[in-house]
Structure formats: C-alpha cells, structure tokens
Amino acid sequence: MFKNKSMLYGLGIGLIAGSALLQLMNFSAPAAAVQGRQDADDMDPQQLKQAASVYYQVYEKDQKLYSQSQADVLVQQKLKESSERQTAADGAKQPEKEVYIYISKGMNAGDVAELLLQSGVIPERKPLEDEMWKQRLNDKIVAGLHVFKGPQELAQVLSNLTSQ
C-alpha cells in the first residue's frame, strides 16, 4: 500500500515516545519544585529578603534612593557650599599671587596671549589679541621675564609686555 511504511512507523513511535516523556516531565516537575523552595507566605522577612536578593537589589524601606540626576545636583550643591566656606575662610588671608612669564624672542600676540591665559593672568585671550592688533603692538613685545602681580587690567598687561 505505502512505499515508505517503515518511515511512517518510526514517525508514529517517535510521537508516542515524545508525548510519554512530556507527560512524565509534567508529572515530576512540581514535586521537585516543592522540595527546593518555600512559599513566600511561609517565610519570615529575613528569609524573604535573602531569597529576593538573588534576583533583585533589596533595600530597606526607610533608605533613600537617588537617581543619577538627583545625585549630580546634590554633589554640585555640596561642592558649592564647600567652595563658599573655603573662600570665606581664605578670602582675606591670601596675598596677591605673582606670576612670572618668560617671553622668548619672536613670539607673536597669539602666543603671548595663550601663555597669559594658561597662567591665569587674563580671563580671555581674544580681547588681548584685538587690543594689541588695534594699537599695533605685535612687533613691540619685549622678550624676557615679565612679572604680573594679582589681577590686572588689560592696559596694565599691555604696558608690562611692551616695556622692560
């Protein structure tokens, strides 16, 4: 009748064996689960916390948790408060800072402005460059050691750079 009778017998036997194994697994699985685990209603709070900590992060109810943005805001506030206290304590006690800058021969206004910006003598580079360009002082920069005491105006910085 059929040419591939043995294949159909094998397919039928395989389906029967597979369904029998599935029934066996369904029957034995709940018994194994009951032996290894307790129900959450039967646990005391410490056991429940320990069991939950395997899969989750567990915190006490009264413990405050912060998101990343909230933590960043708190850190900034603390830094601001500490810097205010620092400046209040050190405000009148610090003497003026002396800055020594050596300008070599052949440096232009951009190079000098960069040195002054890095050393903290001037807050911005562009106004010094513009003023030197406007007054045509780029070629009149004196090479050598220059001393700057405390915060200075732009005119004072220009006169210091162009004089001995």
C-alpha positions in Angstrom: 0.0 0.0 0.0 2.6 2.6 1.1 6.1 2.5 -0.2 7.7 4.1 2.9 5.9 2.1 5.6 8.9 1.9 7.9 9.2 5.7 7.9 5.6 6.1 9.0 6.1 3.5 11.8 9.1 5.4 13.0 7.3 8.7 12.9 4.4 7.3 14.9 6.6 5.7 17.5 8.6 8.9 17.9 5.4 10.9 18.5 4.2 8.4 21.1 7.5 8.4 22.9 7.7 12.2 22.9 4.3 12.6 24.4 5.0 10.0 27.0 8.2 11.8 28.0 6.3 15.1 28.1 3.7 13.7 30.5 6.5 12.3 32.7 8.2 15.7 32.9 4.9 17.5 33.8 4.2 14.9 36.5 7.6 15.1 38.1 8.3 18.9 37.9 6.0 20.1 40.7 7.4 17.6 43.1 11.0 18.8 42.6 9.9 22.4 42.9 8.2 21.9 46.3 11.3 20.2 47.7 13.7 23.0 46.9 11.6 26.1 47.5 9.3 27.6 50.2 6.3 29.6 49.6 6.7 33.4 50.2 3.8 33.3 52.7 5.7 30.8 54.9 9.0 32.8 55.0 10.0 35.3 57.7 11.2 38.8 56.5 14.9 38.0 56.7 14.5 34.8 54.6 12.3 36.6 52.1 14.9 39.4 51.8 17.7 36.8 51.3 15.7 34.9 48.6 14.8 38.2 46.8 18.4 39.4 46.8 19.4 36.6 44.5 17.4 38.2 41.6 16.9 41.8 42.8 18.6 44.7 44.6 16.9 44.8 48.0 16.9 48.0 50.1 15.3 48.8 53.5 12.1 50.7 53.4 13.4 53.8 55.1 16.6 54.0 52.9 16.5 56.9 50.4 17.5 56.2 46.8 18.5 58.8 44.3 18.5 58.9 40.5 21.7 59.9 38.7 20.4 63.4 38.0 19.4 63.9 41.7 22.8 62.7 42.9 24.6 65.1 40.5 22.6 68.0 41.8 23.4 67.1 45.4 27.1 66.8 44.6 27.1 70.2 42.9 25.4 71.7 45.9 27.9 70.2 48.3 30.8 71.4 46.2 29.4 74.9 46.0 28.9 75.0 49.8 32.5 73.8 50.4 33.9 76.3 48.0 32.0 79.1 49.6 33.3 78.1 53.0 36.8 77.8 51.6 36.7 81.3 50.1 35.2 82.8 53.2 38.0 81.3 55.3 40.8 82.2 52.9 39.3 85.4 51.4 41.4 88.0 53.2 44.4 85.8 54.2 45.9 85.1 50.8 48.5 87.6 49.5 48.5 88.6 45.8 49.9 85.9 43.6 53.0 86.7 41.5 53.1 85.2 38.1 56.4 85.0 36.2 56.3 84.6 32.4 59.2 84.2 30.1 58.6 85.5 26.6 61.1 84.4 24.0 62.2 86.4 21.0 59.9 86.1 18.0 56.6 85.3 19.9 53.6 86.9 18.4 50.5 88.3 20.2 48.6 85.0 20.0 51.4 83.0 21.6 51.8 85.6 24.4 48.0 85.7 25.0 48.0 81.9 25.2 50.7 81.9 27.9 48.9 84.6 29.9 45.6 82.7 29.6 47.2 79.4 30.8 48.9 81.2 33.8 45.6 82.9 34.8 46.7 86.5 34.3 43.9 87.2 31.8 40.5 85.5 31.7 40.1 85.6 27.9 42.6 85.5 25.0 40.7 87.4 22.3 40.5 90.9 23.9 44.3 91.0 24.4 44.9 90.0 20.8 42.4 92.5 19.5 43.9 95.3 21.6 47.5 94.5 20.5 46.3 94.5 16.9 44.5 97.8 17.2 47.4 99.5 18.9 49.9 97.7 16.6 52.0 96.4 19.5 52.6 92.9 18.0 56.1 93.8 17.0 56.8 95.7 20.2 56.6 92.8 22.6 59.8 92.8 24.7 61.5 89.4 25.1 62.4 88.4 28.6 60.9 87.7 32.0 57.7 89.6 32.9 56.2 89.7 36.4 52.4 90.0 36.9 51.1 90.7 40.5 47.5 89.8 41.1 44.6 90.6 38.8 45.5 93.4 36.3 43.6 95.4 33.8 44.3 95.0 30.0 46.1 98.3 29.8 48.5 97.2 32.6 49.2 93.9 30.9 49.9 95.7 27.6 52.3 98.1 29.2 54.1 95.3 31.1 54.6 93.4 27.8 55.9 96.3 25.8 58.2 97.7 28.5 61.3 96.4 30.2 
